[in-house]
Amino acid sequence: MSVPPFPEPPGVPARAPRWRAPLAVVVVALVLLGGAWWARPTTAPEPPPAAGPPASAPAAPQERPPSGTVSPDPVPSPSAEVAALAEEAFLSEEGRELFFRAEPEILAAAEFVGRCDGPTLRVRTGAVGCFTGSRIIVYAPADARLRGFVVETVAHETLHAAWEVLDRGVQQELTALLEAELAQVPADRTIHEQLAASVGERPQSRPTELFAYVGTQVWRDGGLAAPLEEAYARFVTDRAALVAVHTGWRGMLDAMRADAEAAQNALLDRRTAHAQRRAQHAADTAAVASYRQAYEAKAAEVAAMPPQEQERLQLSWTWWDGTDLPMAPAADTLGAAARLLARDDDALAGRSAELADEEAALAAEQDRVDALVADFRALTAQLDPTT
């Protein structure tokens, strides 16, 4: 019996930064035997900047509003669900304002599919979240155990919105630091593939993707480079705890997969041992049957002898299991053989009952293992709203 492979738990869902032309990010469907892949659409090029004043007049400098500037528009009142997600994502006051102003929609699969698709999207599957530049749309799986997945999507999209309010010079400084931090992440971590697939053919989106991916997935003791943590602190109150959300739901899936695989391997070992015991029981049953036949033949032969010959006859026997019956009067040896047959019959019956009990236990364990595998696969399937 071979152990069927398990899919690797997928990486963090692909999310889109702010766009001007319609844009979305897609998450590759979780394939049964592999990890998650992500794709980023290609959009129309950005329109050229408006013509500036005549060459004789110097262009007026363009500045972003200073940090902390309050929009003249009131912040929309969040729903209880949106407020709870902001709390769970450890968003700061400024982070919450960005999140709430994006009028987030938290949608189930049926309502979400297609909401983050753009006309130029190279679709592999539906997206799991996007920031359109004015709205945040988030897919929420039905299973409550994937709450961390939803929280991380919220934080990821909010960090895209946060990137947009940073000064250009700050963005340039942070981009270099983000690249340096990412270079220290082991090459086998899925963040590298996720980032590359999310950027796709839009290299201009790499900085905002770096900011969102690193911000939600990468932590080390003491934090990252000080300017990075200072920038993140504007929008997230406890980034270590936020990264723990990511490692939490990923760790849950990893543990589920490991538990199912361990249970399946242990069951395979039990089935192998049971088959060996069953085969030994069959061989011992055949041996006892053979010795019973020999005993009955010898007993009949002795019984047919005249009484005087029976009294003089001596027999010895080495039993099938190695038990030695030394030379003794035939009646004594045959009596000992009869007692051995009775012993063997009792032992074989007891072993047969034990084998039957083990077979029932194996069937029950198979049901439990099947349930573990089905639960893992069903949960990982929920990471893709199109399944």
C-alpha positions in Angstrom: 0.0 0.0 0.0 1.6 3.3 -1.0 1.1 6.6 0.6 -0.7 9.1 -1.7 1.1 12.4 -1.9 -0.2 15.5 -0.1 -0.3 19.0 -1.6 2.0 21.5 0.0 0.1 24.2 1.9 -0.1 27.2 -0.5 1.7 30.4 0.1 0.2 33.8 0.9 -2.5 34.8 -1.7 -1.5 37.2 -4.4 -2.9 40.6 -3.9 -2.8 43.6 -6.2 -1.4 47.1 -5.5 -3.2 50.2 -6.4 -4.0 50.5 -10.1 -5.1 53.1 -12.5 -6.2 51.0 -15.4 -8.3 48.0 -14.2 -5.9 45.6 -12.6 -6.1 42.5 -10.4 -3.9 39.9 -8.9 -4.7 36.2 -9.2 -3.9 33.3 -7.0 -3.1 30.1 -8.8 -5.4 27.2 -7.9 -4.0 24.9 -5.3 -2.9 21.9 -7.2 -3.2 18.5 -5.4 0.4 17.7 -5.7 2.2 21.0 -5.5 2.4 24.4 -3.8 0.7 27.6 -4.8 1.7 29.8 -7.8 0.7 33.3 -8.4 0.2 35.4 -11.5 0.1 39.1 -12.0 -1.8 40.7 -15.0 -0.3 43.0 -17.5 -1.9 46.4 -17.7 -1.9 49.1 -20.3 1.1 51.5 -19.8 0.6 54.5 -17.6 -0.5 57.6 -19.5 2.3 60.2 -20.0 2.4 63.0 -17.5 0.5 66.2 -18.3 2.6 68.8 -20.0 4.2 71.2 -17.6 4.5 75.0 -17.8 6.6 76.6 -20.5 10.3 76.0 -20.4 10.9 79.6 -19.3 8.9 79.0 -16.2 10.3 76.5 -13.6 7.9 73.6 -12.8 6.3 73.9 -9.4 7.4 71.0 -7.1 4.8 68.3 -6.6 4.5 67.2 -3.0 2.4 64.6 -1.2 0.3 65.7 1.7 2.3 65.5 4.9 2.1 62.4 7.1 -1.0 62.5 9.3 -2.9 64.9 7.1 -6.6 64.3 7.7 -8.8 64.0 4.6 -11.6 66.5 4.5 -14.0 63.6 3.9 -15.1 61.8 7.1 -13.8 58.2 7.6 -16.6 55.8 6.8 -18.0 53.9 9.8 -16.8 50.3 9.5 -19.0 47.3 9.9 -18.4 45.2 13.0 -16.7 42.6 10.8 -14.4 45.2 9.2 -13.6 46.7 12.6 -12.7 43.3 14.0 -10.4 42.5 11.0 -8.6 45.8 11.5 -8.1 44.9 15.2 -6.8 41.4 14.3 -4.5 42.8 11.6 -2.9 45.1 14.3 -3.6 48.2 12.2 -2.6 51.5 13.7 -4.9 54.5 13.6 -3.5 55.6 10.3 -3.7 52.0 9.0 -7.3 51.8 10.0 -8.1 55.0 8.3 -6.6 53.8 5.1 -8.5 50.5 5.5 -11.8 52.1 6.3 -11.6 54.7 3.6 -11.1 51.9 1.1 -14.6 50.8 2.0 -13.5 47.1 2.3 -15.8 44.3 1.1 -15.3 40.9 2.8 -16.9 38.4 0.5 -17.6 34.7 0.3 -16.5 32.8 -2.7 -19.7 33.1 -4.8 -19.8 36.9 -4.3 -16.0 37.4 -4.7 -15.2 35.6 -7.9 -14.7 38.1 -10.7 -14.5 41.2 -8.5 -10.7 41.5 -8.8 -10.5 40.5 -12.5 -9.4 43.1 -15.0 -9.9 43.0 -18.8 -6.2 42.4 -19.4 -5.9 39.8 -16.7 -4.1 36.6 -17.6 -6.4 34.4 -15.6 -5.3 31.2 -14.0 -7.9 31.4 -11.2 -9.8 34.0 -9.3 -7.9 36.4 -7.0 -8.2 36.4 -3.2 -7.8 40.1 -2.6 -7.1 43.4 -4.3 -6.6 47.1 -3.8 -8.0 49.0 -6.7 -6.6 52.4 -5.6 -9.9 53.2 -3.9 -11.4 50.0 -2.7 -10.2 46.9 -0.9 -11.9 43.6 -1.7 -11.1 40.5 0.3 -12.1 36.9 -0.1 -13.1 35.2 3.1 -13.1 31.3 3.1 -16.1 29.8 4.9 -14.0 27.8 7.3 -13.3 29.7 10.5 -9.9 28.0 10.8 -8.7 30.2 7.9 -9.4 33.4 9.7 -5.7 34.2 9.7 -5.7 33.9 5.9 -8.3 36.6 5.8 -6.5 38.8 8.3 -3.3 38.6 6.3 -5.1 39.5 3.1 -6.5 42.6 4.9 -3.1 43.6 6.1 -1.5 42.9 2.8 -4.0 45.1 0.9 -3.8 47.8 3.5 0.0 47.9 3.1 -0.5 48.5 -0.6 -2.7 51.5 0.2 0.0 52.6 2.7 2.7 52.5 0.1 0.8 55.0 -1.9 0.9 57.6 0.8 4.7 57.4 1.4 6.9 60.1 -0.1 8.7 59.2 -3.3 12.1 59.6 -1.6 11.0 57.4 1.3 9.7 54.8 -1.2 13.1 54.7 -2.9 15.0 54.3 0.4 12.6 51.6 1.6 12.8 49.7 -1.7 16.5 49.2 -1.4 16.2 48.1 2.2 13.3 45.7 1.3 15.5 44.1 -1.4 18.3 43.7 1.1 16.0 42.1 3.6 14.5 39.7 1.0 17.9 38.6 0.0 18.4 37.3 3.5 15.3 35.1 3.3 16.2 31.5 2.5 15.8 30.6 -1.1 13.3 27.8 -0.5 10.8 30.1 1.2 7.7 30.5 -1.0 7.8 34.3 -0.7 10.3 34.5 -3.5 8.0 32.7 -5.9 5.0 34.6 -4.7 6.7 37.9 -5.2 8.0 37.1 -8.7 4.6 35.8 -9.8 2.8 38.8 -8.4 5.1 41.2 -10.1 4.9 39.3 -13.4 5.5 41.6 -16.3 5.0 44.7 -14.2 8.4 45.5 -12.7 7.0 48.9 -11.5 4.8 47.0 -9.0 7.8 45.3 -7.3 8.3 48.0 -4.6 4.7 47.9 -3.4 4.7 44.1 -3.5 7.9 44.0 -1.6 6.4 46.3 1.0 3.2 44.2 1.4 4.9 40.7 1.3 7.8 41.5 3.6 5.5 43.4 5.9 3.2 40.5 6.4 5.6 37.5 6.2 9.2 38.4 7.2 10.3 39.0 10.8 13.5 38.4 12.8 14.3 39.1 16.4 14.7 42.8 16.9 12.9 43.6 13.7 14.2 44.5 10.2 16.2 47.6 9.3 15.1 50.6 11.4 13.7 52.7 8.6 11.5 49.8 7.5 10.1 49.2 10.9 9.5 52.9 11.4 7.6 53.0 8.1 5.6 49.9 9.0 4.9 51.3 12.5 2.8 54.1 10.9 0.3 51.5 9.8 0.8 48.4 12.0 1.1 48.5 15.8 2.7 45.0 16.3 4.3 43.7 13.2 5.8 40.7 14.9 2.3 39.7 15.9 1.1 40.3 12.3 3.8 38.0 10.9 2.7 35.5 13.5 -0.7 35.5 11.9 0.9 34.4 8.6 3.0 31.7 10.3 0.0 30.7 12.4 -2.4 29.7 9.5 0.5 28.3 7.5 1.7 26.3 10.5 -1.8 25.0 11.0 -1.9 23.6 7.5 1.6 22.2 7.8 0.6 20.5 11.0 -2.5 19.1 9.5 -0.6 17.7 6.6 2.1 16.3 8.9 -0.5 14.6 11.1 -2.3 13.1 8.2 0.9 11.8 6.7 2.1 10.4 10.0 -1.2 8.7 10.6 -1.2 7.2 7.1 2.4 5.9 7.5 1.6 4.4 10.9 -1.5 2.8 9.5 0.6 1.3 6.6 3.1 -0.1 9.2 0.2 -1.6 11.2 -1.3 -3.2 8.1 2.1 -4.7 7.1 2.5 -6.1 10.6 -1.1 -7.4 10.6 -0.5 -9.1 7.2 2.6 -10.8 8.6 0.7 -12.0 11.7 -2.2 -13.2 9.5 0.2 -15.2 7.3 1.9 -16.7 10.3 -1.4 -17.7 11.7 -2.3 -19.4 8.5 1.0 -21.3 8.4 0.6 -22.4 12.0 -3.0 -23.5 11.4 -1.7 -25.6 8.5 1.0 -27.1 10.6 -1.4 -28.0 13.4 -3.7 -29.6 10.8 -0.9 -31.7 9.5 0.2 -32.9 12.9 -3.4 -33.6 13.8 -3.6 -35.8 10.8 -0.4 -37.6 11.8 -1.6 -38.0 15.3 -4.9 -39.5 14.3 -3.1 -41.9 11.9 -0.6 -43.0 14.6 -3.3 -43.4 17.2 -5.4 -45.5 14.8 -2.3 -47.6 14.0 -1.5 -48.2 17.7 -5.2 -49.0 18.5 -5.1 -51.7 15.9 -2.2 -53.5 17.5 -2.7 -56.3 19.9 -2.6 -55.1 23.6 0.7 -56.8 24.3 2.4 -55.0 21.4 0.8 -51.7 22.5 2.3 -52.1 25.9 5.7 -52.8 24.5 5.6 -50.0 21.9 7.5 -46.8 22.7 7.2 -43.6 20.7 9.0 -40.2 20.6 7.9 -37.1 18.7 9.2 -33.6 17.9 6.1 -31.4 17.6 5.6 -28.8 14.8 6.6 -25.9 17.1 9.8 -27.7 18.4 8.3 -29.2 21.5 10.1 -32.5 22.3 8.2 -35.5 23.3 10.9 -37.9 24.5 10.8 -41.7 24.1 8.0 -43.1 26.2 5.3 -45.8 26.1 3.1 -45.2 23.1 0.0 -44.4 25.2 2.0 -41.7 27.1 3.4 -40.1 23.9 0.0 -40.1 22.1 -1.6 -38.6 25.2 0.9 -35.8 25.3 0.3 -35.2 21.6 -3.4 -35.0 22.2 -2.8 -32.4 24.9 -0.6 -30.4 22.5 -3.3 -30.4 19.9 -5.8 -29.1 22.4 -3.4 -26.4 23.4 -2.8 -25.5 19.8 -6.5 -25.3 19.0 -7.0 -22.9 21.9 -4.0 -20.7 20.9 -5.1 -20.5 17.3 -8.6 -19.6 18.2 -7.3 -16.8 20.5 -5.0 -15.5 17.8 -7.8 -15.6 15.3 -10.0 -13.4 17.5 -7.1 -11.0 18.0 -6.6 -10.8 14.3 -10.3 -10.1 13.8 -10.2 -7.3 16.4 -7.1 -5.8 14.7 -8.8 -5.8 11.4 -11.8 -3.9 12.8 -9.4 -1.5 14.5 -7.5 -1.0 11.2 -10.8 -0.3 9.4 -11.7 2.3 12.0 -8.2 3.9 11.8 -8.5 3.9 8.0 -11.7 5.9 8.3 -10.0 8.3 10.7 -7.0 8.8 8.4 -9.3 9.3 5.4 -11.1 12.0 7.4 -7.8 13.7 8.2 -6.8 13.7 4.5 -10.2 14.9 3.4 -10.2 17.7 6.0 -6.8 18.9 4.9 -7.6 18.8 1.2 -11.0 20.5 1.8 -9.4 23.3 3.9 -6.6 24.0 1.4 -9.1 24.0 -1.5 -11.0 26.8 0.3 -7.9 29.0 -0.3 -9.0 29.3 -3.9 -12.5 30.8 -4.2 -13.0 29.3 -7.7 -12.9 25.7 -6.4 
